[in-house]
Amino acid sequence: MAKLKLGALVDDKPVKLTVELPGAVHRDLVAYAQALAGETGQAIGDPAKLIAPMVARFIASDRAFANARNVRKPSPAPAEADRGTS
């Protein structure tokens, strides 16, 4: 079996959201949790805990979003060491 895109889950301070998922997506989420538990040896008690890392992984892999985010950020100021050399 190919490696899954998610690895072991990290513990982070959560922000509570309420979402509704279609039944088919929930079934796939449960199946993914089972596959991930088999691959990592880490039992997933609540498949909903996979949603945050899945969304994070999706956002990280979306190049159009990364480009749009970079356009909005101002350029960092040059380092002090770079200012004195010309």
Rosetta blueprint (number, residue, H / E / L):
1 M L
2 A L
3 K L
4 L L
5 K L
6 L L
7 G L
8 A L
9 L L
10 V L
11 D L
12 D L
13 K L
14 P L
15 V L
16 K L
17 L L
18 T L
19 V L
20 E L
21 L L
22 P L
23 G H
24 A H
25 V H
26 H H
27 R H
28 D H
29 L H
30 V H
31 A H
32 Y H
33 A H
34 Q H
35 A H
36 L H
37 A H
38 G H
39 E H
40 T H
41 G L
42 Q L
43 A L
44 I L
45 G L
46 D L
47 P H
48 A H
49 K H
50 L H
51 I H
52 A H
53 P H
54 M H
55 V H
56 A H
57 R H
58 F H
59 I H
60 A H
61 S H
62 D L
63 R H
64 A H
65 F H
66 A H
67 N H
68 A H
69 R H
70 N H
71 V H
72 R H
73 K L
74 P L
75 S L
76 P L
77 A L
78 P L
79 A L
80 E H
81 A H
82 D H
83 R H
84 G L
85 T L
86 S L
